[in-house]
Amino acid sequence: MRSYIFITQEGFTYQPDRISPDPDIENCQVVGFAKGNNEKEAFKNLIKENQCLLDSNFDEVMCVELKNEDYYDKSKYFHLNDYKNKILNN
């Protein structure tokens, strides 16, 4: 079986310690992860495992195959503050 991530462009995100009540970043929301032999099967499994999604206000969901089965363990993390400090110190 293949692994998939399901995302949507619907919804909003706020950065930490925000002051404004308005959303301040355009992005995608992670709806969930599921496995299947193809996208359609994985979507059915996602819904089966997370039926609460049918009660949410999300409608359009995009599916992207994760090529690496160990995506969580092999993920690389980046910290914007580290990068910002590096730029400011150069």
PyMOL Python script that loads the backbone (N, CA, C, O; Angstrom):
from pymol import cmd

cmd.read_pdbstr("""\
ATOM      1  N   MET A   1       0.827  -1.190   0.000  1.00  0.00           N
ATOM      2  CA  MET A   1       0.000   0.000   0.000  1.00  0.00           C
ATOM      3  C   MET A   1       0.867   1.247   0.000  1.00  0.00           C
ATOM      4  O   MET A   1       1.994   1.252   0.494  1.00  0.00           O
ATOM      5  N   ARG A   2       0.314   2.285  -0.560  1.00  0.00           N
ATOM      6  CA  ARG A   2       1.008   3.570  -0.628  1.00  0.00           C
ATOM      7  C   ARG A   2       0.492   4.507   0.463  1.00  0.00           C
ATOM      8  O   ARG A   2      -0.640   4.374   0.928  1.00  0.00           O
ATOM      9  N   SER A   3       1.330   5.443   0.856  1.00  0.00           N
ATOM     10  CA  SER A   3       0.958   6.428   1.878  1.00  0.00           C
ATOM     11  C   SER A   3       0.643   7.762   1.215  1.00  0.00           C
ATOM     12  O   SER A   3       1.304   8.170   0.260  1.00  0.00           O
ATOM     13  N   TYR A   4      -0.378   8.432   1.738  1.00  0.00           N
ATOM     14  CA  TYR A   4      -0.816   9.709   1.182  1.00  0.00           C
ATOM     15  C   TYR A   4      -1.063  10.715   2.298  1.00  0.00           C
ATOM     16  O   TYR A   4      -1.413  10.355   3.422  1.00  0.00           O
ATOM     17  N   ILE A   5      -0.872  11.979   1.956  1.00  0.00           N
ATOM     18  CA  ILE A   5      -1.265  13.076   2.832  1.00  0.00           C
ATOM     19  C   ILE A   5      -2.402  13.808   2.126  1.00  0.00           C
ATOM     20  O   ILE A   5      -2.380  13.996   0.910  1.00  0.00           O
ATOM     21  N   PHE A   6      -3.387  14.213   2.906  1.00  0.00           N
ATOM     22  CA  PHE A   6      -4.526  14.947   2.368  1.00  0.00           C
ATOM     23  C   PHE A   6      -4.491  16.351   2.947  1.00  0.00           C
ATOM     24  O   PHE A   6      -4.416  16.538   4.161  1.00  0.00           O
ATOM     25  N   ILE A   7      -4.546  17.338   2.053  1.00  0.00           N
ATOM     26  CA  ILE A   7      -4.463  18.730   2.471  1.00  0.00           C
ATOM     27  C   ILE A   7      -5.573  19.536   1.808  1.00  0.00           C
ATOM     28  O   ILE A   7      -6.155  19.113   0.809  1.00  0.00           O
ATOM     29  N   THR A   8      -5.853  20.692   2.377  1.00  0.00           N
ATOM     30  CA  THR A   8      -6.829  21.599   1.790  1.00  0.00           C
ATOM     31  C   THR A   8      -6.289  23.021   1.863  1.00  0.00           C
ATOM     32  O   THR A   8      -5.513  23.360   2.756  1.00  0.00           O
ATOM     33  N   GLN A   9      -6.706  23.833   0.923  1.00  0.00           N
ATOM     34  CA  GLN A   9      -6.341  25.248   0.948  1.00  0.00           C
ATOM     35  C   GLN A   9      -7.405  26.060   1.673  1.00  0.00           C
ATOM     36  O   GLN A   9      -7.278  27.276   1.815  1.00  0.00           O
ATOM     37  N   GLU A  10      -8.439  25.395   2.122  1.00  0.00           N
ATOM     38  CA  GLU A  10      -9.497  26.065   2.873  1.00  0.00           C
ATOM     39  C   GLU A  10      -9.057  26.228   4.326  1.00  0.00           C
ATOM     40  O   GLU A  10      -8.287  25.415   4.839  1.00  0.00           O
ATOM     41  N   GLY A  11      -9.532  27.252   4.970  1.00  0.00           N
ATOM     42  CA  GLY A  11      -9.171  27.477   6.367  1.00  0.00           C
ATOM     43  C   GLY A  11      -8.097  28.538   6.486  1.00  0.00           C
ATOM     44  O   GLY A  11      -7.619  29.079   5.489  1.00  0.00           O
ATOM     45  N   PHE A  12      -7.730  28.824   7.717  1.00  0.00           N
ATOM     46  CA  PHE A  12      -6.778  29.896   8.003  1.00  0.00           C
ATOM     47  C   PHE A  12      -5.765  29.431   9.034  1.00  0.00           C
ATOM     48  O   PHE A  12      -6.012  28.491   9.789  1.00  0.00           O
ATOM     49  N   THR A  13      -4.632  30.098   9.054  1.00  0.00           N
ATOM     50  CA  THR A  13      -3.608  29.827  10.053  1.00  0.00           C
ATOM     51  C   THR A  13      -3.133  31.153  10.632  1.00  0.00           C
ATOM     52  O   THR A  13      -3.005  32.152   9.925  1.00  0.00           O
ATOM     53  N   TYR A  14      -2.880  31.135  11.912  1.00  0.00           N
ATOM     54  CA  TYR A  14      -2.358  32.302  12.617  1.00  0.00           C
ATOM     55  C   TYR A  14      -0.972  31.958  13.131  1.00  0.00           C
ATOM     56  O   TYR A  14      -0.739  30.844  13.599  1.00  0.00           O
ATOM     57  N   GLN A  15      -0.059  32.900  13.046  1.00  0.00           N
ATOM     58  CA  GLN A  15       1.275  32.647  13.576  1.00  0.00           C
ATOM     59  C   GLN A  15       1.261  32.782  15.099  1.00  0.00           C
ATOM     60  O   GLN A  15       0.398  33.463  15.652  1.00  0.00           O
ATOM     61  N   PRO A  16       2.202  32.143  15.772  1.00  0.00           N
ATOM     62  CA  PRO A  16       2.255  32.215  17.238  1.00  0.00           C
ATOM     63  C   PRO A  16       2.403  33.660  17.726  1.00  0.00           C
ATOM     64  O   PRO A  16       3.046  34.485  17.076  1.00  0.00           O
ATOM     65  N   ASP A  17       1.812  33.941  18.851  1.00  0.00           N
ATOM     66  CA  ASP A  17       1.898  35.262  19.493  1.00  0.00           C
ATOM     67  C   ASP A  17       1.406  36.392  18.595  1.00  0.00           C
ATOM     68  O   ASP A  17       1.945  37.499  18.625  1.00  0.00           O
ATOM     69  N   ARG A  18       0.403  36.114  17.812  1.00  0.00           N
ATOM     70  CA  ARG A  18      -0.132  37.130  16.903  1.00  0.00           C
ATOM     71  C   ARG A  18      -0.882  38.194  17.693  1.00  0.00           C
ATOM     72  O   ARG A  18      -1.374  37.932  18.791  1.00  0.00           O
ATOM     73  N   ILE A  19      -0.964  39.383  17.135  1.00  0.00           N
ATOM     74  CA  ILE A  19      -1.697  40.476  17.760  1.00  0.00           C
ATOM     75  C   ILE A  19      -3.014  40.702  17.026  1.00  0.00           C
ATOM     76  O   ILE A  19      -4.050  40.915  17.655  1.00  0.00           O
ATOM     77  N   SER A  20      -2.975  40.657  15.717  1.00  0.00           N
ATOM     78  CA  SER A  20      -4.154  40.910  14.894  1.00  0.00           C
ATOM     79  C   SER A  20      -5.116  39.724  14.938  1.00  0.00           C
ATOM     80  O   SER A  20      -4.673  38.575  14.960  1.00  0.00           O
ATOM     81  N   PRO A  21      -6.424  39.983  14.952  1.00  0.00           N
ATOM     82  CA  PRO A  21      -7.400  38.887  14.907  1.00  0.00           C
ATOM     83  C   PRO A  21      -7.563  38.318  13.496  1.00  0.00           C
ATOM     84  O   PRO A  21      -8.210  37.287  13.311  1.00  0.00           O
ATOM     85  N   ASP A  22      -6.974  38.991  12.504  1.00  0.00           N
ATOM     86  CA  ASP A  22      -7.089  38.523  11.123  1.00  0.00           C
ATOM     87  C   ASP A  22      -6.057  37.449  10.833  1.00  0.00           C
ATOM     88  O   ASP A  22      -4.928  37.519  11.318  1.00  0.00           O
ATOM     89  N   PRO A  23      -6.447  36.436  10.029  1.00  0.00           N
ATOM     90  CA  PRO A  23      -5.457  35.429   9.640  1.00  0.00           C
ATOM     91  C   PRO A  23      -4.337  36.116   8.868  1.00  0.00           C
ATOM     92  O   PRO A  23      -4.584  37.026   8.077  1.00  0.00           O
ATOM     93  N   ASP A  24      -3.119  35.680   9.101  1.00  0.00           N
ATOM     94  CA  ASP A  24      -2.011  36.403   8.499  1.00  0.00           C
ATOM     95  C   ASP A  24      -1.117  35.547   7.625  1.00  0.00           C
ATOM     96  O   ASP A  24      -0.003  35.957   7.298  1.00  0.00           O
ATOM     97  N   ILE A  25      -1.569  34.398   7.248  1.00  0.00           N
ATOM     98  CA  ILE A  25      -0.731  33.569   6.396  1.00  0.00           C
ATOM     99  C   ILE A  25      -1.620  32.722   5.491  1.00  0.00           C
ATOM    100  O   ILE A  25      -2.601  32.134   5.948  1.00  0.00           O
ATOM    101  N   GLU A  26      -1.276  32.664   4.220  1.00  0.00           N
ATOM    102  CA  GLU A  26      -1.994  31.777   3.302  1.00  0.00           C
ATOM    103  C   GLU A  26      -1.245  30.464   3.273  1.00  0.00           C
ATOM    104  O   GLU A  26      -0.022  30.442   3.128  1.00  0.00           O
ATOM    105  N   ASN A  27      -1.964  29.385   3.408  1.00  0.00           N
ATOM    106  CA  ASN A  27      -1.285  28.102   3.445  1.00  0.00           C
ATOM    107  C   ASN A  27      -2.257  26.975   3.189  1.00  0.00           C
ATOM    108  O   ASN A  27      -3.393  27.195   2.770  1.00  0.00           O
ATOM    109  N   CYS A  28      -1.805  25.788   3.441  1.00  0.00           N
ATOM    110  CA  CYS A  28      -2.636  24.592   3.349  1.00  0.00           C
ATOM    111  C   CYS A  28      -2.788  23.996   4.739  1.00  0.00           C
ATOM    112  O   CYS A  28      -1.889  24.102   5.574  1.00  0.00           O
ATOM    113  N   GLN A  29      -3.917  23.378   4.977  1.00  0.00           N
ATOM    114  CA  GLN A  29      -4.178  22.682   6.232  1.00  0.00           C
ATOM    115  C   GLN A  29      -4.017  21.189   5.987  1.00  0.00           C
ATOM    116  O   GLN A  29      -4.483  20.680   4.968  1.00  0.00           O
ATOM    117  N   VAL A  30      -3.376  20.492   6.888  1.00  0.00           N
ATOM    118  CA  VAL A  30      -3.297  19.034   6.791  1.00  0.00           C
ATOM    119  C   VAL A  30      -4.613  18.477   7.307  1.00  0.00           C
ATOM    120  O   VAL A  30      -5.010  18.739   8.443  1.00  0.00           O
ATOM    121  N   VAL A  31      -5.285  17.707   6.461  1.00  0.00           N
ATOM    122  CA  VAL A  31      -6.557  17.086   6.829  1.00  0.00           C
ATOM    123  C   VAL A  31      -6.302  15.723   7.457  1.00  0.00           C
ATOM    124  O   VAL A  31      -6.984  15.332   8.405  1.00  0.00           O
ATOM    125  N   GLY A  32      -5.315  14.997   6.924  1.00  0.00           N
ATOM    126  CA  GLY A  32      -4.993  13.701   7.500  1.00  0.00           C
ATOM    127  C   GLY A  32      -4.069  12.891   6.616  1.00  0.00           C
ATOM    128  O   GLY A  32      -3.642  13.335   5.550  1.00  0.00           O
ATOM    129  N   PHE A  33      -3.772  11.693   7.088  1.00  0.00           N
ATOM    130  CA  PHE A  33      -2.910  10.751   6.388  1.00  0.00           C
ATOM    131  C   PHE A  33      -3.678   9.448   6.231  1.00  0.00           C
ATOM    132  O   PHE A  33      -4.470   9.079   7.099  1.00  0.00           O
ATOM    133  N   ALA A  34      -3.442   8.751   5.121  1.00  0.00           N
ATOM    134  CA  ALA A  34      -4.093   7.452   4.927  1.00  0.00           C
ATOM    135  C   ALA A  34      -3.286   6.633   3.929  1.00  0.00           C
ATOM    136  O   ALA A  34      -2.462   7.158   3.180  1.00  0.00           O
ATOM    137  N   LYS A  35      -3.548   5.340   3.945  1.00  0.00           N
ATOM    138  CA  LYS A  35      -2.894   4.424   3.011  1.00  0.00           C
ATOM    139  C   LYS A  35      -3.930   3.788   2.099  1.00  0.00           C
ATOM    140  O   LYS A  35      -5.101   3.647   2.451  1.00  0.00           O
ATOM    141  N   GLY A  36      -3.462   3.410   0.917  1.00  0.00           N
ATOM    142  CA  GLY A  36      -4.319   2.730  -0.046  1.00  0.00           C
ATOM    143  C   GLY A  36      -3.499   2.342  -1.254  1.00  0.00           C
ATOM    144  O   GLY A  36      -2.360   2.784  -1.411  1.00  0.00           O
ATOM    145  N   ASN A  37      -4.077   1.514  -2.111  1.00  0.00           N
ATOM    146  CA  ASN A  37      -3.390   1.116  -3.340  1.00  0.00           C
ATOM    147  C   ASN A  37      -3.357   2.257  -4.350  1.00  0.00           C
ATOM    148  O   ASN A  37      -2.526   2.259  -5.259  1.00  0.00           O
ATOM    149  N   ASN A  38      -4.253   3.223  -4.196  1.00  0.00           N
ATOM    150  CA  ASN A  38      -4.290   4.405  -5.049  1.00  0.00           C
ATOM    151  C   ASN A  38      -4.943   5.542  -4.257  1.00  0.00           C
ATOM    152  O   ASN A  38      -5.361   5.358  -3.114  1.00  0.00           O
ATOM    153  N   GLU A  39      -5.023   6.704  -4.876  1.00  0.00           N
ATOM    154  CA  GLU A  39      -5.547   7.884  -4.193  1.00  0.00           C
ATOM    155  C   GLU A  39      -6.985   7.700  -3.730  1.00  0.00           C
ATOM    156  O   GLU A  39      -7.337   8.061  -2.607  1.00  0.00           O
ATOM    157  N   LYS A  40      -7.811   7.135  -4.603  1.00  0.00           N
ATOM    158  CA  LYS A  40      -9.229   6.973  -4.283  1.00  0.00           C
ATOM    159  C   LYS A  40      -9.428   6.036  -3.093  1.00  0.00           C
ATOM    160  O   LYS A  40     -10.237   6.312  -2.207  1.00  0.00           O
ATOM    161  N   GLU A  41      -8.693   4.940  -3.079  1.00  0.00           N
ATOM    162  CA  GLU A  41      -8.790   3.992  -1.960  1.00  0.00           C
ATOM    163  C   GLU A  41      -8.292   4.629  -0.664  1.00  0.00           C
ATOM    164  O   GLU A  41      -8.881   4.432   0.399  1.00  0.00           O
ATOM    165  N   ALA A  42      -7.214   5.387  -0.758  1.00  0.00           N
ATOM    166  CA  ALA A  42      -6.684   6.062   0.429  1.00  0.00           C
ATOM    167  C   ALA A  42      -7.684   7.092   0.949  1.00  0.00           C
ATOM    168  O   ALA A  42      -7.841   7.250   2.160  1.00  0.00           O
ATOM    169  N   PHE A  43      -8.361   7.793   0.040  1.00  0.00           N
ATOM    170  CA  PHE A  43      -9.367   8.767   0.464  1.00  0.00           C
ATOM    171  C   PHE A  43     -10.518   8.075   1.192  1.00  0.00           C
ATOM    172  O   PHE A  43     -10.997   8.561   2.216  1.00  0.00           O
ATOM    173  N   LYS A  44     -10.949   6.952   0.662  1.00  0.00           N
ATOM    174  CA  LYS A  44     -12.010   6.184   1.327  1.00  0.00           C
ATOM    175  C   LYS A  44     -11.558   5.746   2.718  1.00  0.00           C
ATOM    176  O   LYS A  44     -12.339   5.791   3.668  1.00  0.00           O
ATOM    177  N   ASN A  45     -10.302   5.326   2.838  1.00  0.00           N
ATOM    178  CA  ASN A  45      -9.769   4.924   4.144  1.00  0.00           C
ATOM    179  C   ASN A  45      -9.674   6.116   5.093  1.00  0.00           C
ATOM    180  O   ASN A  45      -9.942   5.988   6.288  1.00  0.00           O
ATOM    181  N   LEU A  46      -9.294   7.266   4.560  1.00  0.00           N
ATOM    182  CA  LEU A  46      -9.225   8.477   5.376  1.00  0.00           C
ATOM    183  C   LEU A  46     -10.589   8.784   5.987  1.00  0.00           C
ATOM    184  O   LEU A  46     -10.697   9.067   7.181  1.00  0.00           O
ATOM    185  N   ILE A  47     -11.623   8.726   5.161  1.00  0.00           N
ATOM    186  CA  ILE A  47     -12.978   9.017   5.633  1.00  0.00           C
ATOM    187  C   ILE A  47     -13.449   7.954   6.618  1.00  0.00           C
ATOM    188  O   ILE A  47     -14.081   8.263   7.628  1.00  0.00           O
ATOM    189  N   LYS A  48     -13.135   6.707   6.314  1.00  0.00           N
ATOM    190  CA  LYS A  48     -13.543   5.608   7.198  1.00  0.00           C
ATOM    191  C   LYS A  48     -12.924   5.761   8.588  1.00  0.00           C
ATOM    192  O   LYS A  48     -13.572   5.493   9.600  1.00  0.00           O
ATOM    193  N   GLU A  49     -11.668   6.194   8.624  1.00  0.00           N
ATOM    194  CA  GLU A  49     -10.947   6.342   9.890  1.00  0.00           C
ATOM    195  C   GLU A  49     -11.220   7.684  10.578  1.00  0.00           C
ATOM    196  O   GLU A  49     -10.940   7.840  11.767  1.00  0.00           O
ATOM    197  N   ASN A  50     -11.762   8.641   9.841  1.00  0.00           N
ATOM    198  CA  ASN A  50     -11.999   9.993  10.379  1.00  0.00           C
ATOM    199  C   ASN A  50     -13.358  10.510   9.915  1.00  0.00           C
ATOM    200  O   ASN A  50     -13.433  11.512   9.205  1.00  0.00           O
ATOM    201  N   GLN A  51     -14.412   9.839  10.309  1.00  0.00           N
ATOM    202  CA  GLN A  51     -15.744  10.214   9.833  1.00  0.00           C
ATOM    203  C   GLN A  51     -16.138  11.629  10.236  1.00  0.00           C
ATOM    204  O   GLN A  51     -17.030  12.222   9.629  1.00  0.00           O
ATOM    205  N   CYS A  52     -15.484  12.169  11.249  1.00  0.00           N
ATOM    206  CA  CYS A  52     -15.773  13.547  11.669  1.00  0.00           C
ATOM    207  C   CYS A  52     -15.474  14.546  10.549  1.00  0.00           C
ATOM    208  O   CYS A  52     -15.996  15.660  10.564  1.00  0.00           O
ATOM    209  N   LEU A  53     -14.644  14.162   9.582  1.00  0.00           N
ATOM    210  CA  LEU A  53     -14.355  15.056   8.456  1.00  0.00           C
ATOM    211  C   LEU A  53     -15.620  15.382   7.671  1.00  0.00           C
ATOM    212  O   LEU A  53     -15.744  16.467   7.102  1.00  0.00           O
ATOM    213  N   LEU A  54     -16.557  14.439   7.644  1.00  0.00           N
ATOM    214  CA  LEU A  54     -17.803  14.666   6.916  1.00  0.00           C
ATOM    215  C   LEU A  54     -18.658  15.736   7.592  1.00  0.00           C
ATOM    216  O   LEU A  54     -19.534  16.323   6.958  1.00  0.00           O
ATOM    217  N   ASP A  55     -18.408  15.986   8.865  1.00  0.00           N
ATOM    218  CA  ASP A  55     -19.140  17.023   9.603  1.00  0.00           C
ATOM    219  C   ASP A  55     -18.387  18.349   9.638  1.00  0.00           C
ATOM    220  O   ASP A  55     -18.887  19.332  10.184  1.00  0.00           O
ATOM    221  N   SER A  56     -17.189  18.380   9.058  1.00  0.00           N
ATOM    222  CA  SER A  56     -16.397  19.614   9.065  1.00  0.00           C
ATOM    223  C   SER A  56     -16.858  20.527   7.932  1.00  0.00           C
ATOM    224  O   SER A  56     -17.685  20.141   7.106  1.00  0.00           O
ATOM    225  N   ASN A  57     -16.322  21.723   7.906  1.00  0.00           N
ATOM    226  CA  ASN A  57     -16.644  22.676   6.840  1.00  0.00           C
ATOM    227  C   ASN A  57     -15.691  22.578   5.660  1.00  0.00           C
ATOM    228  O   ASN A  57     -15.838  23.318   4.687  1.00  0.00           O
ATOM    229  N   PHE A  58     -14.720  21.680   5.728  1.00  0.00           N
ATOM    230  CA  PHE A  58     -13.813  21.497   4.597  1.00  0.00           C
ATOM    231  C   PHE A  58     -14.554  20.808   3.462  1.00  0.00           C
ATOM    232  O   PHE A  58     -15.399  19.944   3.698  1.00  0.00           O
ATOM    233  N   ASP A  59     -14.237  21.187   2.235  1.00  0.00           N
ATOM    234  CA  ASP A  59     -14.866  20.558   1.076  1.00  0.00           C
ATOM    235  C   ASP A  59     -13.812  20.002   0.128  1.00  0.00           C
ATOM    236  O   ASP A  59     -13.752  18.793  -0.098  1.00  0.00           O
ATOM    237  N   GLU A  60     -12.980  20.882  -0.428  1.00  0.00           N
ATOM    238  CA  GLU A  60     -11.999  20.448  -1.421  1.00  0.00           C
ATOM    239  C   GLU A  60     -10.729  19.974  -0.724  1.00  0.00           C
ATOM    240  O   GLU A  60     -10.086  20.728   0.007  1.00  0.00           O
ATOM    241  N   VAL A  61     -10.381  18.721  -0.961  1.00  0.00           N
ATOM    242  CA  VAL A  61      -9.211  18.106  -0.337  1.00  0.00           C
ATOM    243  C   VAL A  61      -8.291  17.598  -1.435  1.00  0.00           C
ATOM    244  O   VAL A  61      -8.742  16.961  -2.386  1.00  0.00           O
ATOM    245  N   MET A  62      -7.013  17.878  -1.304  1.00  0.00           N
ATOM    246  CA  MET A  62      -6.007  17.465  -2.275  1.00  0.00           C
ATOM    247  C   MET A  62      -5.212  16.296  -1.699  1.00  0.00           C
ATOM    248  O   MET A  62      -4.937  16.251  -0.500  1.00  0.00           O
ATOM    249  N   CYS A  63      -4.852  15.363  -2.558  1.00  0.00           N
ATOM    250  CA  CYS A  63      -4.121  14.171  -2.138  1.00  0.00           C
ATOM    251  C   CYS A  63      -2.728  14.189  -2.768  1.00  0.00           C
ATOM    252  O   CYS A  63      -2.582  14.424  -3.967  1.00  0.00           O
ATOM    253  N   VAL A  64      -1.714  13.937  -1.949  1.00  0.00           N
ATOM    254  CA  VAL A  64      -0.336  13.881  -2.438  1.00  0.00           C
ATOM    255  C   VAL A  64       0.298  12.605  -1.894  1.00  0.00           C
ATOM    256  O   VAL A  64       0.250  12.338  -0.693  1.00  0.00           O
ATOM    257  N   GLU A  65       0.891  11.827  -2.787  1.00  0.00           N
ATOM    258  CA  GLU A  65       1.542  10.594  -2.342  1.00  0.00           C
ATOM    259  C   GLU A  65       2.842  10.922  -1.621  1.00  0.00           C
ATOM    260  O   GLU A  65       3.621  11.768  -2.060  1.00  0.00           O
ATOM    261  N   LEU A  66       3.057  10.241  -0.516  1.00  0.00           N
ATOM    262  CA  LEU A  66       4.308  10.362   0.228  1.00  0.00           C
ATOM    263  C   LEU A  66       5.233   9.247  -0.251  1.00  0.00           C
ATOM    264  O   LEU A  66       4.954   8.068  -0.034  1.00  0.00           O
ATOM    265  N   LYS A  67       6.296   9.607  -0.880  1.00  0.00           N
ATOM    266  CA  LYS A  67       7.204   8.612  -1.463  1.00  0.00           C
ATOM    267  C   LYS A  67       7.991   7.856  -0.407  1.00  0.00           C
ATOM    268  O   LYS A  67       8.422   6.728  -0.644  1.00  0.00           O
ATOM    269  N   ASN A  68       8.179   8.459   0.744  1.00  0.00           N
ATOM    270  CA  ASN A  68       8.972   7.841   1.791  1.00  0.00           C
ATOM    271  C   ASN A  68       8.040   7.320   2.879  1.00  0.00           C
ATOM    272  O   ASN A  68       7.370   8.106   3.547  1.00  0.00           O
ATOM    273  N   GLU A  69       7.992   6.029   3.059  1.00  0.00           N
ATOM    274  CA  GLU A  69       7.120   5.416   4.066  1.00  0.00           C
ATOM    275  C   GLU A  69       7.450   5.893   5.475  1.00  0.00           C
ATOM    276  O   GLU A  69       6.566   5.963   6.328  1.00  0.00           O
ATOM    277  N   ASP A  70       8.700   6.216   5.723  1.00  0.00           N
ATOM    278  CA  ASP A  70       9.127   6.675   7.043  1.00  0.00           C
ATOM    279  C   ASP A  70       9.191   8.197   7.082  1.00  0.00           C
ATOM    280  O   ASP A  70      10.111   8.776   7.660  1.00  0.00           O
ATOM    281  N   TYR A  71       8.201   8.839   6.460  1.00  0.00           N
ATOM    282  CA  TYR A  71       8.226  10.291   6.328  1.00  0.00           C
ATOM    283  C   TYR A  71       8.373  10.998   7.670  1.00  0.00           C
ATOM    284  O   TYR A  71       9.038  12.031   7.745  1.00  0.00           O
ATOM    285  N   TYR A  72       7.778  10.477   8.714  1.00  0.00           N
ATOM    286  CA  TYR A  72       7.835  11.164  10.005  1.00  0.00           C
ATOM    287  C   TYR A  72       9.224  11.031  10.631  1.00  0.00           C
ATOM    288  O   TYR A  72       9.785  12.009  11.124  1.00  0.00           O
ATOM    289  N   ASP A  73       9.767   9.828  10.608  1.00  0.00           N
ATOM    290  CA  ASP A  73      11.080   9.601  11.214  1.00  0.00           C
ATOM    291  C   ASP A  73      12.213  10.234  10.417  1.00  0.00           C
ATOM    292  O   ASP A  73      13.232  10.625  10.986  1.00  0.00           O
ATOM    293  N   LYS A  74      12.041  10.335   9.107  1.00  0.00           N
ATOM    294  CA  LYS A  74      13.113  10.851   8.257  1.00  0.00           C
ATOM    295  C   LYS A  74      12.914  12.314   7.872  1.00  0.00           C
ATOM    296  O   LYS A  74      13.644  12.838   7.031  1.00  0.00           O
ATOM    297  N   SER A  75      11.942  12.968   8.475  1.00  0.00           N
ATOM    298  CA  SER A  75      11.683  14.373   8.157  1.00  0.00           C
ATOM    299  C   SER A  75      12.841  15.247   8.602  1.00  0.00           C
ATOM    300  O   SER A  75      13.509  14.966   9.597  1.00  0.00           O
ATOM    301  N   LYS A  76      13.060  16.295   7.858  1.00  0.00           N
ATOM    302  CA  LYS A  76      14.053  17.295   8.234  1.00  0.00           C
ATOM    303  C   LYS A  76      13.285  18.525   8.695  1.00  0.00           C
ATOM    304  O   LYS A  76      12.333  18.959   8.046  1.00  0.00           O
ATOM    305  N   TYR A  77      13.706  19.071   9.806  1.00  0.00           N
ATOM    306  CA  TYR A  77      13.038  20.239  10.365  1.00  0.00           C
ATOM    307  C   TYR A  77      13.927  21.460  10.201  1.00  0.00           C
ATOM    308  O   TYR A  77      15.150  21.384  10.320  1.00  0.00           O
ATOM    309  N   PHE A  78      13.295  22.563   9.928  1.00  0.00           N
ATOM    310  CA  PHE A  78      13.994  23.824   9.772  1.00  0.00           C
ATOM    311  C   PHE A  78      13.353  24.838  10.713  1.00  0.00           C
ATOM    312  O   PHE A  78      12.140  24.823  10.920  1.00  0.00           O
ATOM    313  N   HIS A  79      14.164  25.707  11.275  1.00  0.00           N
ATOM    314  CA  HIS A  79      13.672  26.739  12.177  1.00  0.00           C
ATOM    315  C   HIS A  79      13.932  28.101  11.551  1.00  0.00           C
ATOM    316  O   HIS A  79      15.081  28.490  11.342  1.00  0.00           O
ATOM    317  N   LEU A  80      12.872  28.808  11.258  1.00  0.00           N
ATOM    318  CA  LEU A  80      13.000  30.110  10.615  1.00  0.00           C
ATOM    319  C   LEU A  80      13.802  31.092  11.458  1.00  0.00           C
ATOM    320  O   LEU A  80      14.541  31.913  10.916  1.00  0.00           O
ATOM    321  N   ASN A  81      13.663  31.015  12.778  1.00  0.00           N
ATOM    322  CA  ASN A  81      14.416  31.935  13.639  1.00  0.00           C
ATOM    323  C   ASN A  81      15.914  31.718  13.521  1.00  0.00           C
ATOM    324  O   ASN A  81      16.681  32.680  13.560  1.00  0.00           O
ATOM    325  N   ASP A  82      16.345  30.469  13.378  1.00  0.00           N
ATOM    326  CA  ASP A  82      17.774  30.195  13.185  1.00  0.00           C
ATOM    327  C   ASP A  82      18.264  30.817  11.885  1.00  0.00           C
ATOM    328  O   ASP A  82      19.344  31.407  11.840  1.00  0.00           O
ATOM    329  N   TYR A  83      17.473  30.685  10.835  1.00  0.00           N
ATOM    330  CA  TYR A  83      17.840  31.234   9.536  1.00  0.00           C
ATOM    331  C   TYR A  83      17.856  32.764   9.594  1.00  0.00           C
ATOM    332  O   TYR A  83      18.753  33.411   9.054  1.00  0.00           O
ATOM    333  N   LYS A  84      16.850  33.321  10.255  1.00  0.00           N
ATOM    334  CA  LYS A  84      16.767  34.779  10.388  1.00  0.00           C
ATOM    335  C   LYS A  84      17.984  35.312  11.138  1.00  0.00           C
ATOM    336  O   LYS A  84      18.568  36.317  10.732  1.00  0.00           O
ATOM    337  N   ASN A  85      18.369  34.657  12.219  1.00  0.00           N
ATOM    338  CA  ASN A  85      19.545  35.077  12.994  1.00  0.00           C
ATOM    339  C   ASN A  85      20.819  34.967  12.175  1.00  0.00           C
ATOM    340  O   ASN A  85      21.709  35.811  12.288  1.00  0.00           O
ATOM    341  N   LYS A  86      20.911  33.933  11.352  1.00  0.00           N
ATOM    342  CA  LYS A  86      22.092  33.742  10.511  1.00  0.00           C
ATOM    343  C   LYS A  86      22.209  34.881   9.504  1.00  0.00           C
ATOM    344  O   LYS A  86      23.303  35.400   9.279  1.00  0.00           O
ATOM    345  N   ILE A  87      21.100  35.270   8.902  1.00  0.00           N
ATOM    346  CA  ILE A  87      21.103  36.364   7.926  1.00  0.00           C
ATOM    347  C   ILE A  87      21.457  37.682   8.607  1.00  0.00           C
ATOM    348  O   ILE A  87      22.242  38.469   8.080  1.00  0.00           O
ATOM    349  N   LEU A  88      20.878  37.914   9.769  1.00  0.00           N
ATOM    350  CA  LEU A  88      21.129  39.174  10.478  1.00  0.00           C
ATOM    351  C   LEU A  88      22.565  39.292  10.957  1.00  0.00           C
ATOM    352  O   LEU A  88      23.087  40.400  11.085  1.00  0.00           O
ATOM    353  N   ASN A  89      23.206  38.168  11.223  1.00  0.00           N
ATOM    354  CA  ASN A  89      24.582  38.186  11.724  1.00  0.00           C
ATOM    355  C   ASN A  89      25.620  38.209  10.608  1.00  0.00           C
ATOM    356  O   ASN A  89      26.816  38.270  10.891  1.00  0.00           O
ATOM    357  N   ASN A  90      25.199  38.161   9.367  1.00  0.00           N
ATOM    358  CA  ASN A  90      26.149  38.200   8.233  1.00  0.00           C
ATOM    359  C   ASN A  90      26.235  39.574   7.643  1.00  0.00           C
ATOM    360  O   ASN A  90      26.980  39.790   6.687  1.00  0.00           O
TER     361      ASN A  90
END
""", "prot")
cmd.dss("prot")
cmd.show_as("cartoon", "prot")
cmd.util.cbc("prot")
cmd.orient("prot")
